[in-house]
Amino acid sequence: MSDKKKPRPRDRAAELFRERLLDIMENKFHWSDPAFAGLVPKDRMVLHFQNEYEVFVKPFPDYMENVAKRCPVREVKDDLESNMEEERTGIHYAGRPHPELFLEIPKAFGFDLEGFESVQLGPAGRTYKAYLGYATLLYPWEVGVAITTLFLEGNKYERSVFDPDAPKRPEPPLEEHPLVTHYGIPVAALELVRIHRELDSADGEHRLAAWRMLLDHVSEEQRDAVVQGMEKALLLWRRWREEVAALCGIVKGDDGQPYLADI
């Protein structure tokens, strides 16, 4: 990856802004995460998939459109609209809408997809989803950009975008993906995973574009609002993940690891 492609903070204040965002993203993990790589019984995985689909997979293109409509910066607006178009139609890479590709996974599990048409979220799920809608539709556009392109699309390995020595997101071959090895679904059902990997690994450009939007176009006056918006997203995301873990029968042990509850 060429160094000149990397967005660089222009001054100490901008560097601090980046570090505050990186700190939030590095805390985007939940104790229950490993449970969805084989511990959760197959029949309960439907609750996990329904929550993922209803909270952010299905409405994600709408979240991006909410921000794009209000963004006054042409470069950012163009990036958002291109991303939104790909999510909705798959016109650039996937060939199919991304939410449609996501449903290939529960379909491979044998779950009835009618159950994904009107998902009943729990209180934490409803609150988190409502926040994502409000943040992208009503908050300053800078907050909406951070929520969509960084928080929702990013992960705890964001530092590797800037630091080649930082840990990168583990990406074993799809044949070794936990959904394949532990649940026996075919690799073909992971087409959306493959597409996302391809986008993220294309010289890191997809992740770099997200960071450029924030580091190059968020004014100093809006940085605190962006950080606060991201912190709230993290808080509500964690509460939602607690709720999903409970729904799937996962409890946190004294050692901090997830265990299957006797339900």
Summary of the structure (lengths in Angstrom):
residues: 263
radius of gyration: 18.4
end to end distance: 49.1
largest distance: 54.3
contacts: 798
relative contact order: 0.19
helix: 67%
strand: 2%
